[in-house]
Amino acid sequence: MHADIDVAVIGYGPTGLIAASLLGRLGHRVLVSERWPALYGLPRFTHIDGEIARIVQAAGDIDLALRDSSSTTNTFVNATGDVLVHIPVSERGLSGFPEHLSIYQPDVEAAIDARIRSYGTVQLRQGWALTGLTQDDDASTLTLSRWDAAAATVDPTDTQTVRARWVIAADGAKSEVRALLGVDQDDHGFNERWVNFDTEWTGRVPARFHDTVQTCDPARGHMTMRIGDRRQRFEFALNPGEDATEMARPDTAWALLGDKYGVGPDDVTIIRKVVYTFESRIARQWRIARVLLAGDAAHTMPPYLGQGACSGVRDAANLAWKLDLVLRGRSAEDLLDSYEPERRPHATALVLGSIALGRVANTRDPQQAAARDAAFLAGNVPPPPAMPALTTGVLHSGPGGTVEAPIGGLTPQPVIRQGDRTGRLDDIVGFGFLLVTRTDVDAVLTSAQQQFLRDLDCRVIVLGVDTEDVDGGLGDYLDRLAADAYLARPDFVLYGAGAGAEIGELVDELAGQLAWQAQPVGA
């Protein structure tokens, strides 16, 4: 039986939005199933890093997405205000955006949603829940049922059946897809309850609220951060025995806000309140035949690094270009086996890092908190680790078969000029593989290698010939690599770099790792 669509995306949060948009941009038939009839419209996640902003740039109108955003630092202090951990911010990081951004999620989602609706290849089934899933050798069969939002249940009399070649399960921490497939999770044992009050300032935002501050008070941990420019999030730890309903009451909110921050009804309006249980769980299997788990369906983490939603966006970007090659018949389905080995170690490192910072924030024993403070203030605790890089998968490997840094890390997005167009690199060259070189490719690549790059839709730019390196970012990056050229993947990961004479070897190695089919198979 033939497939109706190429990819079904289950869930229309950040992970599903990115997956649907990138696949739609690449021309594939996509169906999105989401039980809620409209975008959520309120902020849940409030932080992205520069890498994620760059992926959003590929998926939507980045200026619209970030119209209510600001750069932010992140500081952990003890109960008396002494700084334990400070994570600074660069206003223009490697990816072309501030390294840490406070954002307003509805703007980001609306910008991507608008782009998706412009493609004509993406069908949106908002108000439909997945209620059944079976697989065979050719496709997955999905049963969708109309969702009654008021009753929070499905209507079993109103169903649709869809055949999809591939399924991305981006349906959150309580993933219905994961449950239907019987995939277990490993629990890393971090479970804390915090009450969240999102507010909007009635007047000018006081300067002391511009950055993110986590107060590690054993009596009650608390945190504040901006949501874009006009809104503010306040969070407070629930202590053992406290009732979640009582802690989310308005009078409790005003008591906490007044006590910890000196903020009252004249200063802010409460626009959302909810109690979260922070979890740290990782699915034991991310690919189940034709189904791929992504985002919170694959991994959940505490919010202390601000990387939960970011990790799901990375999953989507990783899957999009690999599914594209498989759907085009250029690579075998085995290419998708590289998804979990690439993404699992990266996500796991962030889960464990988030847990470590979460334990700092949730130390309730006063003596342990005092010892913690003394260790941090004496400089006996190492700083938070750098963002992990990919260490395996579709990457150039050295003589011993190992991937060595900086391969697997991120490539830059500076400003370039081509002809009469000047702008961010990705806005000029588009989305896909990218070869940046200071060497004439005609002199170092065979006609077959150049044809492979064309068929791959790899953009090739030659500095000083067809491309002006306006701010020197590409040349500086090549200098740091001690290379004449580098090859980047569509998810902006460095595949490999080398001298001019080595470009052909990099191209051939990439073709081999992709199991490249010069004549598309089964597309």
Secondary structure, DSSP 8 states (H G I E B T S, - for coil): ---SEEEEEE--SHHHHHHHHHHHHTT--EEEEESSSS---S-S--EEEHHHHHHHHHHS-HHHHTTT-EE--EEEEETT--EEEEE---SS-TTSS-SEEE--HHHHHHHHHHHHHHHSSEEEEETEEEEEEEE-SS-EEEEEEEEETTTTEEEEEEEEEEEEEEEEE---TT-HHHHHHT--EEE-S--EEEEEEEEEESS---GGGSSEEEEE-SS--EEEEEETTTEEEEEEE--TT--HHHHTSHHHHHHHHHHHH---TTTEEEEEEEEEEE--EEES-SEETTEEE-GGGTEE--STTS-HHHHHHHHHHHHHHHHHHHHTTSS-GGGGGGHHHHHHHHHHHHHHHHHHHHHHHT---HHHHHHHHHHHHTT-S----------SSSS---TTS---TTTTSB----EEEETTEEEEHHHHH-SS-EEEESS-HHHHS-HHHHHHHHHTT-EEEEBTTTBB-TTSHHHHHHHHHT-SEEEE-TTSBEEEEE-GGGHHHHHHHHHHHTT--SS----
